Amino acid sequence: MSTEESRHVYRLHSTLELPLEDLHDHIDDATFPDGVDDVEITRRNNTLILKAVAEDQSVSKYTPTAQLKASVTENRVYEEDPDERRQKSFSWDEDEEEEIESELVEFAAFKGDRETVLQNSLLQYQMFLVLCGIAEAAEKGTLTAISERGGDLEATRIVDGEPRPADIEVVEGPRDHNSGQGGVNWRDNKFISD
């Protein structure tokens, strides 16, 4: 597993949402990256956990493998956009408005930063690749990440199911290099007497 050890996910932010049924279909049909034999889906109340099952049989069943975590929400989905329907059928003669057909659909929402969405380190990069596949299947939301593969940093950005170009930009943060020179020199302070 030496190749997996050199792959890391440093930053990740996700706002992905997709119907729970679509997620199950995607996982059932997915081809998993090397090192991942399968992905187990477990639901606890309104939390969904997708856990990597390692190909390597020497991994103890008690060793926590990487997992993706999502919250499950119920949203009302309309057959037709209510605003568009009102504009089409707006008429002074209509006394009562037809009810728009809708249904409650459960959605899996992968929302948050790395520790919230992608947990545990064993097979972490591989589960990140699984999350990228989910992001491409989702019609709504954004996935942005900085990962490392083979010593090179990679930027990932997937918006509404489409991979987009992404760059890594290094900016100067808080000034650490002058931390000793910015304070008061108490030894030569004329207001302090011995």
MODA-V88334 format. One record per residue. N is the residue number from 1. RES is the residue in three letters. SS is DSSP state (H for helix, E for strand, C for the rest). PSI is psi in whole degrees, 0 to 359 (* if undefined). NEAR is the number of other ideal C-beta (glycine too) atoms within 8 Angstrom. Layout:
# MODA-V88334
n=N res=RES ss=SS psi=PSI near=NEAR
n=N res=RES ss=SS psi=PSI near=NEAR
This chain:
# MODA-V88334
n=1 res=MET ss=C psi=23 near=6
n=2 res=SER ss=H psi=329 near=5
n=3 res=THR ss=H psi=326 near=6
n=4 res=GLU ss=H psi=329 near=10
n=5 res=GLU ss=H psi=337 near=6
n=6 res=SER ss=C psi=8 near=10
n=7 res=ARG ss=C psi=127 near=11
n=8 res=HIS ss=E psi=157 near=8
n=9 res=VAL ss=E psi=116 near=13
n=10 res=TYR ss=E psi=315 near=8
n=11 res=ARG ss=E psi=143 near=9
n=12 res=LEU ss=E psi=136 near=13
n=13 res=HIS ss=E psi=132 near=11
n=14 res=SER ss=E psi=140 near=14
n=15 res=THR ss=E psi=31 near=8
n=16 res=LEU ss=E psi=141 near=15
n=17 res=GLU ss=E psi=133 near=11
n=18 res=LEU ss=E psi=153 near=15
n=19 res=PRO ss=E psi=140 near=9
n=20 res=LEU ss=H psi=321 near=12
n=21 res=GLU ss=H psi=319 near=8
n=22 res=ASP ss=H psi=323 near=10
n=23 res=LEU ss=H psi=314 near=15
n=24 res=HIS ss=H psi=317 near=9
n=25 res=ASP ss=H psi=318 near=8
n=26 res=HIS ss=H psi=313 near=12
n=27 res=ILE ss=H psi=322 near=10
n=28 res=ASP ss=H psi=325 near=6
n=29 res=ASP ss=H psi=354 near=5
n=30 res=ALA ss=C psi=150 near=9
n=31 res=THR ss=C psi=121 near=2
n=32 res=PHE ss=C psi=153 near=9
n=33 res=PRO ss=C psi=162 near=7
n=34 res=ASP ss=C psi=137 near=5
n=35 res=GLY ss=C psi=338 near=11
n=36 res=VAL ss=E psi=118 near=15
n=37 res=ASP ss=E psi=322 near=6
n=38 res=ASP ss=E psi=167 near=6
n=39 res=VAL ss=E psi=118 near=13
n=40 res=GLU ss=E psi=134 near=7
n=41 res=ILE ss=E psi=124 near=10
n=42 res=THR ss=E psi=139 near=7
n=43 res=ARG ss=E psi=128 near=8
n=44 res=ARG ss=E psi=107 near=5
n=45 res=ASN ss=C psi=246 near=4
n=46 res=ASN ss=C psi=27 near=5
n=47 res=THR ss=E psi=134 near=10
n=48 res=LEU ss=E psi=131 near=13
n=49 res=ILE ss=E psi=125 near=12
n=50 res=LEU ss=E psi=110 near=14
n=51 res=LYS ss=E psi=136 near=10
n=52 res=ALA ss=E psi=136 near=15
n=53 res=VAL ss=E psi=118 near=9
n=54 res=ALA ss=E psi=141 near=12
n=55 res=GLU ss=C psi=326 near=7
n=56 res=ASP ss=C psi=113 near=7
n=57 res=GLN ss=C psi=345 near=5
n=58 res=SER ss=C psi=350 near=3
n=59 res=VAL ss=C psi=125 near=9
n=60 res=SER ss=C psi=147 near=4
n=61 res=LYS ss=C psi=346 near=4
n=62 res=TYR ss=C psi=355 near=4
n=63 res=THR ss=C psi=122 near=7
n=64 res=PRO ss=C psi=120 near=6
n=65 res=THR ss=E psi=166 near=13
n=66 res=ALA ss=C psi=147 near=15
n=67 res=GLN ss=E psi=151 near=13
n=68 res=LEU ss=E psi=140 near=14
n=69 res=LYS ss=E psi=133 near=13
n=70 res=ALA ss=E psi=153 near=14
n=71 res=SER ss=E psi=148 near=10
n=72 res=VAL ss=E psi=126 near=13
n=73 res=THR ss=E psi=156 near=8
n=74 res=GLU ss=E psi=126 near=8
n=75 res=ASN ss=E psi=146 near=7
n=76 res=ARG ss=E psi=126 near=8
n=77 res=VAL ss=E psi=127 near=8
n=78 res=TYR ss=E psi=145 near=9
n=79 res=GLU ss=C psi=324 near=6
n=80 res=GLU ss=C psi=145 near=8
n=81 res=ASP ss=C psi=123 near=6
n=82 res=PRO ss=H psi=323 near=8
n=83 res=ASP ss=H psi=317 near=6
n=84 res=GLU ss=H psi=320 near=8
n=85 res=ARG ss=H psi=319 near=10
n=86 res=ARG ss=H psi=320 near=9
n=87 res=GLN ss=H psi=321 near=7
n=88 res=LYS ss=H psi=316 near=6
n=89 res=SER ss=H psi=11 near=9
n=90 res=PHE ss=C psi=120 near=6
n=91 res=SER ss=C psi=144 near=5
n=92 res=TRP ss=C psi=337 near=3
n=93 res=ASP ss=C psi=337 near=4
n=94 res=GLU ss=C psi=121 near=8
n=95 res=ASP ss=C psi=320 near=3
n=96 res=GLU ss=C psi=143 near=4
n=97 res=GLU ss=C psi=137 near=6
n=98 res=GLU ss=C psi=143 near=5
n=99 res=GLU ss=C psi=136 near=4
n=100 res=ILE ss=C psi=132 near=9
n=101 res=GLU ss=C psi=134 near=7
n=102 res=SER ss=E psi=166 near=8
n=103 res=GLU ss=E psi=156 near=6
n=104 res=LEU ss=E psi=128 near=8
n=105 res=VAL ss=E psi=136 near=11
n=106 res=GLU ss=E psi=132 near=10
n=107 res=PHE ss=E psi=145 near=12
n=108 res=ALA ss=E psi=124 near=13
n=109 res=ALA ss=E psi=110 near=10
n=110 res=PHE ss=E psi=88 near=15
n=111 res=LYS ss=E psi=131 near=12
n=112 res=GLY ss=E psi=189 near=8
n=113 res=ASP ss=E psi=183 near=8
n=114 res=ARG ss=H psi=309 near=11
n=115 res=GLU ss=H psi=335 near=7
n=116 res=THR ss=H psi=321 near=7
n=117 res=VAL ss=H psi=318 near=15
n=118 res=LEU ss=E psi=112 near=14
n=119 res=GLN ss=E psi=154 near=8
n=120 res=ASN ss=C psi=151 near=9
n=121 res=SER ss=C psi=331 near=4
n=122 res=LEU ss=E psi=120 near=11
n=123 res=LEU ss=C psi=26 near=13
n=124 res=GLN ss=H psi=314 near=13
n=125 res=TYR ss=H psi=321 near=12
n=126 res=GLN ss=H psi=320 near=15
n=127 res=MET ss=H psi=333 near=17
n=128 res=PHE ss=H psi=319 near=14
n=129 res=LEU ss=H psi=323 near=9
n=130 res=VAL ss=H psi=318 near=16
n=131 res=LEU ss=H psi=323 near=15
n=132 res=CYS ss=H psi=321 near=11
n=133 res=GLY ss=H psi=320 near=10
n=134 res=ILE ss=H psi=319 near=14
n=135 res=ALA ss=H psi=323 near=13
n=136 res=GLU ss=H psi=337 near=10
n=137 res=ALA ss=H psi=339 near=10
n=138 res=ALA ss=C psi=139 near=13
n=139 res=GLU ss=C psi=349 near=5
n=140 res=LYS ss=E psi=133 near=7
n=141 res=GLY ss=C psi=172 near=13
n=142 res=THR ss=E psi=142 near=11
n=143 res=LEU ss=E psi=122 near=16
n=144 res=THR ss=E psi=142 near=11
n=145 res=ALA ss=E psi=155 near=13
n=146 res=ILE ss=E psi=122 near=12
n=147 res=SER ss=E psi=169 near=13
n=148 res=GLU ss=E psi=132 near=13
n=149 res=ARG ss=E psi=120 near=9
n=150 res=GLY ss=C psi=31 near=6
n=151 res=GLY ss=C psi=355 near=5
n=152 res=ASP ss=E psi=139 near=6
n=153 res=LEU ss=E psi=142 near=8
n=154 res=GLU ss=E psi=140 near=9
n=155 res=ALA ss=E psi=137 near=10
n=156 res=THR ss=E psi=135 near=12
n=157 res=ARG ss=E psi=117 near=12
n=158 res=ILE ss=E psi=121 near=12
n=159 res=VAL ss=E psi=123 near=7
n=160 res=ASP ss=C psi=44 near=8
n=161 res=GLY ss=C psi=357 near=9
n=162 res=GLU ss=E psi=126 near=7
n=163 res=PRO ss=E psi=136 near=6
n=164 res=ARG ss=C psi=157 near=7
n=165 res=PRO ss=C psi=144 near=4
n=166 res=ALA ss=C psi=145 near=8
n=167 res=ASP ss=C psi=156 near=5
n=168 res=ILE ss=C psi=127 near=8
n=169 res=GLU ss=C psi=128 near=4
n=170 res=VAL ss=C psi=123 near=3
n=171 res=VAL ss=C psi=157 near=4
n=172 res=GLU ss=C psi=131 near=3
n=173 res=GLY ss=C psi=202 near=4
n=174 res=PRO ss=C psi=145 near=3
n=175 res=ARG ss=C psi=112 near=6
n=176 res=ASP ss=C psi=333 near=6
n=177 res=HIS ss=C psi=340 near=4
n=178 res=ASN ss=C psi=23 near=7
n=179 res=SER ss=C psi=330 near=7
n=180 res=GLY ss=C psi=341 near=5
n=181 res=GLN ss=C psi=351 near=5
n=182 res=GLY ss=C psi=348 near=5
n=183 res=GLY ss=C psi=189 near=5
n=184 res=VAL ss=C psi=136 near=4
n=185 res=ASN ss=C psi=99 near=6
n=186 res=TRP ss=H psi=336 near=6
n=187 res=ARG ss=H psi=326 near=4
n=188 res=ASP ss=H psi=26 near=5
n=189 res=ASN ss=C psi=122 near=8
n=190 res=LYS ss=C psi=345 near=4
n=191 res=PHE ss=C psi=351 near=3
n=192 res=ILE ss=C psi=125 near=6
n=193 res=SER ss=C psi=156 near=2
n=194 res=ASP ss=C psi=* near=2
